[in-house]
Amino acid sequence: MVNPGTPFGQKILDSQIVAVTVYNYQAWVTRRAVVSLSGEEQELVITPLPVTLATDSMRVSSVGTAVLKLLGVRCDRRQTTEPIGKEAT
């Protein structure tokens, strides 16, 4: 689904947390998003991500039968009003 109001070729994907491993001072969080590819170059935007994300720890992988070439991964910080702190569980 291409979202209205987004640049051409950009898809906003809602991700879901599917696994969490907690360590003493950090956590490994695995998110999953599903996308149908068109065969053309596309920019995929994964949301929602926390403002406290350690951007140098991001990893991306894919599964499926399609031939996929990953051109790059980047994290752009956006202004937010999300409070930083412990989340209720």
RAMONOR-V734664 format. One record per backbone hydrogen bond with DSSP energy under -0.5 kcal/mol. NH is the residue of the N-H (numbers start at 1). CO is the residue of the C=O. E is the energy in kcal/mol with one decimal. If there is no record, write none. Layout:
NH;CO;E / NH;CO;E
//
This chain:
6;3;-1.4 / 10;7;-1.9 / 11;43;-2.9 / 13;11;-0.6 / 13;45;-3.7 / 15;13;-0.6 / 15;47;-4.0 / 16;32;-2.3 / 18;30;-3.0 / 19;30;-1.3 / 21;28;-2.3 / 23;26;-3.0 / 28;21;-3.1 / 29;27;-0.7 / 30;19;-2.8 / 31;29;-0.5 / 32;16;-2.5 / 37;35;-0.6 / 43;9;-2.6 / 44;42;-0.6 / 45;11;-3.3 / 45;43;-0.5 / 46;44;-0.6 / 47;13;-2.6 / 53;50;-1.5 / 55;53;-1.1 / 57;54;-2.3 / 58;55;-1.2 / 68;66;-0.5 / 70;68;-0.5 / 71;69;-0.6 / 76;74;-0.5 / 77;75;-0.6 / 85;83;-0.5
//
